[in-house]
Amino acid sequence: MKILLLEDDTILSEIIEEFLTEQGLHVAAFYDGRQALEAIFSHKYDILLLDINVPTLSGFELLKELREAHIDIPTIFISSLDQIADVKKGFALGAEDYLKKPFNLEELLSRIERTKKLHKIESSEIVLLAEGISYHPSSYTIVRDDTTYTLRHKEAQLLEYFIKNQNKILSFDEIIENVWAYDETPTYSTIRTYIKNLRPYLMENQIESIKGVGYVFKCL
């Protein structure tokens, strides 16, 4: 499980990172909100641990930008802001949990485990798509014949949904319901565009079109 930690207190950040690493978790630590946001757009994280008062972009602002970009990653705020208004704002922005400083590291781990179970988060493993082609969920990349291709966030979401439902006919509506957020309204043409973008990285006909219905994805 890969965790992004945003905490500008360097000592606390190092303590949290060391503790979680000892628990077998992979932690990417950031001290700056804007840098953390850029990392989220280019890499896959299972859970976000966000301080609020950090340089360039607050934890609140970061989560707001993610939601506006329709990127939904379970988030736990870790903050010294302990007013009820702050807690309410965190949950209103879509946070999974809000942990007030100072806190016990074991409690933080319990909150992470709870979030993992609620969202059924599993470890990101390399997926073999076909001979010579593999997908790396942690970095949104496809490796084909020693060449690495980086997918955009929505392309990665679509591919991961196909992988989970390989050899099953998926209708356009089913894909929209499970890959796009409820407030998004992609057209069938939009889906076809994403499919067109994915196909060059895969084997020919690995994503098979079912005329008038949808698609079938085959791991060969």
Contacts in CASP RR format, 6 or more apart in sequence:
PFRMAT RR
TARGET T0000
AUTHOR 0000-0000-0000
METHOD contacts of the structure
MODEL  1
MKILLLEDDTILSEIIEEFLTEQGLHVAAFYDGRQALEAIFSHKYDILLL
DINVPTLSGFELLKELREAHIDIPTIFISSLDQIADVKKGFALGAEDYLK
KPFNLEELLSRIERTKKLHKIESSEIVLLAEGISYHPSSYTIVRDDTTYT
LRHKEAQLLEYFIKNQNKILSFDEIIENVWAYDETPTYSTIRTYIKNLRP
YLMENQIESIKGVGYVFKCL
1 25 0 8 1.000
1 26 0 8 1.000
1 46 0 8 1.000
1 47 0 8 1.000
1 116 0 8 1.000
1 121 0 8 1.000
1 122 0 8 1.000
1 123 0 8 1.000
1 124 0 8 1.000
2 25 0 8 1.000
2 26 0 8 1.000
2 27 0 8 1.000
2 28 0 8 1.000
2 43 0 8 1.000
2 44 0 8 1.000
2 45 0 8 1.000
2 46 0 8 1.000
2 124 0 8 1.000
2 138 0 8 1.000
3 20 0 8 1.000
3 25 0 8 1.000
3 26 0 8 1.000
3 27 0 8 1.000
3 28 0 8 1.000
3 45 0 8 1.000
3 46 0 8 1.000
3 47 0 8 1.000
3 48 0 8 1.000
3 49 0 8 1.000
3 112 0 8 1.000
4 27 0 8 1.000
4 28 0 8 1.000
4 30 0 8 1.000
4 36 0 8 1.000
4 39 0 8 1.000
4 40 0 8 1.000
4 45 0 8 1.000
4 47 0 8 1.000
4 48 0 8 1.000
4 49 0 8 1.000
5 13 0 8 1.000
5 16 0 8 1.000
5 17 0 8 1.000
5 20 0 8 1.000
5 27 0 8 1.000
5 28 0 8 1.000
5 29 0 8 1.000
5 30 0 8 1.000
5 49 0 8 1.000
6 30 0 8 1.000
6 31 0 8 1.000
6 33 0 8 1.000
6 36 0 8 1.000
6 48 0 8 1.000
6 49 0 8 1.000
6 50 0 8 1.000
6 51 0 8 1.000
6 54 0 8 1.000
6 59 0 8 1.000
6 62 0 8 1.000
7 13 0 8 1.000
7 16 0 8 1.000
7 29 0 8 1.000
7 30 0 8 1.000
7 31 0 8 1.000
7 49 0 8 1.000
7 51 0 8 1.000
7 54 0 8 1.000
7 78 0 8 1.000
8 31 0 8 1.000
8 32 0 8 1.000
8 51 0 8 1.000
8 53 0 8 1.000
8 54 0 8 1.000
8 55 0 8 1.000
9 51 0 8 1.000
10 31 0 8 1.000
13 29 0 8 1.000
13 31 0 8 1.000
14 29 0 8 1.000
15 105 0 8 1.000
16 27 0 8 1.000
16 29 0 8 1.000
16 49 0 8 1.000
16 105 0 8 1.000
16 108 0 8 1.000
17 27 0 8 1.000
17 29 0 8 1.000
19 105 0 8 1.000
19 108 0 8 1.000
19 109 0 8 1.000
20 27 0 8 1.000
20 108 0 8 1.000
20 109 0 8 1.000
20 112 0 8 1.000
21 27 0 8 1.000
23 109 0 8 1.000
25 112 0 8 1.000
26 138 0 8 1.000
28 39 0 8 1.000
28 43 0 8 1.000
28 45 0 8 1.000
30 36 0 8 1.000
30 39 0 8 1.000
31 54 0 8 1.000
31 55 0 8 1.000
32 54 0 8 1.000
32 55 0 8 1.000
32 56 0 8 1.000
32 57 0 8 1.000
33 54 0 8 1.000
33 55 0 8 1.000
33 56 0 8 1.000
33 57 0 8 1.000
33 58 0 8 1.000
33 59 0 8 1.000
33 62 0 8 1.000
34 55 0 8 1.000
34 56 0 8 1.000
34 57 0 8 1.000
35 56 0 8 1.000
36 50 0 8 1.000
36 57 0 8 1.000
36 62 0 8 1.000
37 57 0 8 1.000
37 62 0 8 1.000
37 65 0 8 1.000
37 66 0 8 1.000
39 45 0 8 1.000
40 48 0 8 1.000
40 66 0 8 1.000
40 71 0 8 1.000
40 73 0 8 1.000
41 69 0 8 1.000
41 71 0 8 1.000
41 153 0 8 1.000
42 140 0 8 1.000
42 150 0 8 1.000
43 138 0 8 1.000
43 139 0 8 1.000
43 140 0 8 1.000
44 124 0 8 1.000
44 137 0 8 1.000
44 138 0 8 1.000
44 139 0 8 1.000
44 140 0 8 1.000
44 156 0 8 1.000
45 73 0 8 1.000
46 73 0 8 1.000
46 74 0 8 1.000
46 116 0 8 1.000
46 121 0 8 1.000
46 124 0 8 1.000
47 73 0 8 1.000
47 74 0 8 1.000
47 75 0 8 1.000
47 76 0 8 1.000
47 112 0 8 1.000
47 115 0 8 1.000
47 116 0 8 1.000
47 121 0 8 1.000
48 63 0 8 1.000
48 73 0 8 1.000
48 74 0 8 1.000
48 75 0 8 1.000
48 76 0 8 1.000
49 75 0 8 1.000
49 76 0 8 1.000
49 78 0 8 1.000
49 108 0 8 1.000
49 112 0 8 1.000
50 59 0 8 1.000
50 62 0 8 1.000
50 63 0 8 1.000
50 75 0 8 1.000
50 76 0 8 1.000
50 77 0 8 1.000
50 78 0 8 1.000
51 59 0 8 1.000
51 77 0 8 1.000
51 78 0 8 1.000
51 79 0 8 1.000
52 58 0 8 1.000
52 59 0 8 1.000
52 60 0 8 1.000
52 77 0 8 1.000
52 79 0 8 1.000
52 81 0 8 1.000
52 86 0 8 1.000
53 79 0 8 1.000
53 80 0 8 1.000
53 81 0 8 1.000
57 65 0 8 1.000
59 77 0 8 1.000
60 89 0 8 1.000
60 90 0 8 1.000
60 93 0 8 1.000
63 75 0 8 1.000
63 90 0 8 1.000
63 93 0 8 1.000
63 94 0 8 1.000
63 95 0 8 1.000
64 93 0 8 1.000
66 72 0 8 1.000
66 73 0 8 1.000
67 93 0 8 1.000
67 94 0 8 1.000
69 153 0 8 1.000
70 154 0 8 1.000
70 180 0 8 1.000
70 181 0 8 1.000
70 183 0 8 1.000
70 184 0 8 1.000
71 153 0 8 1.000
72 181 0 8 1.000
74 96 0 8 1.000
74 115 0 8 1.000
74 118 0 8 1.000
74 119 0 8 1.000
74 121 0 8 1.000
75 94 0 8 1.000
75 95 0 8 1.000
75 96 0 8 1.000
75 97 0 8 1.000
76 95 0 8 1.000
76 96 0 8 1.000
76 97 0 8 1.000
76 98 0 8 1.000
76 99 0 8 1.000
76 108 0 8 1.000
76 111 0 8 1.000
76 112 0 8 1.000
76 115 0 8 1.000
77 90 0 8 1.000
77 95 0 8 1.000
77 97 0 8 1.000
77 98 0 8 1.000
77 99 0 8 1.000
78 99 0 8 1.000
78 101 0 8 1.000
78 103 0 8 1.000
78 108 0 8 1.000
79 86 0 8 1.000
79 98 0 8 1.000
79 99 0 8 1.000
79 100 0 8 1.000
79 101 0 8 1.000
80 100 0 8 1.000
80 101 0 8 1.000
81 100 0 8 1.000
82 100 0 8 1.000
87 98 0 8 1.000
87 100 0 8 1.000
90 98 0 8 1.000
91 98 0 8 1.000
96 115 0 8 1.000
96 118 0 8 1.000
96 119 0 8 1.000
97 111 0 8 1.000
97 114 0 8 1.000
97 115 0 8 1.000
99 107 0 8 1.000
99 108 0 8 1.000
99 111 0 8 1.000
115 121 0 8 1.000
124 136 0 8 1.000
124 137 0 8 1.000
124 138 0 8 1.000
125 137 0 8 1.000
126 134 0 8 1.000
126 135 0 8 1.000
126 136 0 8 1.000
126 137 0 8 1.000
127 134 0 8 1.000
127 135 0 8 1.000
127 136 0 8 1.000
127 137 0 8 1.000
127 163 0 8 1.000
127 219 0 8 1.000
128 134 0 8 1.000
128 219 0 8 1.000
129 135 0 8 1.000
129 142 0 8 1.000
129 163 0 8 1.000
129 202 0 8 1.000
129 203 0 8 1.000
129 206 0 8 1.000
129 219 0 8 1.000
129 220 0 8 1.000
130 202 0 8 1.000
130 203 0 8 1.000
130 206 0 8 1.000
130 219 0 8 1.000
130 220 0 8 1.000
131 220 0 8 1.000
132 143 0 8 1.000
132 144 0 8 1.000
132 145 0 8 1.000
133 142 0 8 1.000
133 143 0 8 1.000
133 144 0 8 1.000
133 145 0 8 1.000
133 201 0 8 1.000
133 202 0 8 1.000
133 203 0 8 1.000
134 142 0 8 1.000
134 143 0 8 1.000
135 141 0 8 1.000
135 142 0 8 1.000
135 143 0 8 1.000
135 159 0 8 1.000
135 163 0 8 1.000
136 142 0 8 1.000
136 143 0 8 1.000
137 156 0 8 1.000
137 160 0 8 1.000
139 150 0 8 1.000
140 150 0 8 1.000
140 151 0 8 1.000
140 152 0 8 1.000
140 153 0 8 1.000
140 155 0 8 1.000
140 156 0 8 1.000
141 148 0 8 1.000
141 149 0 8 1.000
141 150 0 8 1.000
141 151 0 8 1.000
142 148 0 8 1.000
142 149 0 8 1.000
142 151 0 8 1.000
142 159 0 8 1.000
142 201 0 8 1.000
142 202 0 8 1.000
143 149 0 8 1.000
144 201 0 8 1.000
149 201 0 8 1.000
151 159 0 8 1.000
151 198 0 8 1.000
152 197 0 8 1.000
154 179 0 8 1.000
154 194 0 8 1.000
155 194 0 8 1.000
155 197 0 8 1.000
155 198 0 8 1.000
157 179 0 8 1.000
158 175 0 8 1.000
158 179 0 8 1.000
158 191 0 8 1.000
158 194 0 8 1.000
158 195 0 8 1.000
158 198 0 8 1.000
159 198 0 8 1.000
161 170 0 8 1.000
161 175 0 8 1.000
161 178 0 8 1.000
161 179 0 8 1.000
162 170 0 8 1.000
162 207 0 8 1.000
162 215 0 8 1.000
162 217 0 8 1.000
163 217 0 8 1.000
163 219 0 8 1.000
165 217 0 8 1.000
166 217 0 8 1.000
166 218 0 8 1.000
166 219 0 8 1.000
167 216 0 8 1.000
167 217 0 8 1.000
167 218 0 8 1.000
167 219 0 8 1.000
168 216 0 8 1.000
169 210 0 8 1.000
169 213 0 8 1.000
169 214 0 8 1.000
169 215 0 8 1.000
169 216 0 8 1.000
170 214 0 8 1.000
170 215 0 8 1.000
170 216 0 8 1.000
170 217 0 8 1.000
171 213 0 8 1.000
171 214 0 8 1.000
172 188 0 8 1.000
172 191 0 8 1.000
172 213 0 8 1.000
172 214 0 8 1.000
175 191 0 8 1.000
175 214 0 8 1.000
175 215 0 8 1.000
176 186 0 8 1.000
176 191 0 8 1.000
180 186 0 8 1.000
195 207 0 8 1.000
195 209 0 8 1.000
195 215 0 8 1.000
198 207 0 8 1.000
199 206 0 8 1.000
199 207 0 8 1.000
203 220 0 8 1.000
205 218 0 8 1.000
206 217 0 8 1.000
206 218 0 8 1.000
206 220 0 8 1.000
207 215 0 8 1.000
207 216 0 8 1.000
207 217 0 8 1.000
208 215 0 8 1.000
208 216 0 8 1.000
208 217 0 8 1.000
208 218 0 8 1.000
209 215 0 8 1.000
210 216 0 8 1.000
END
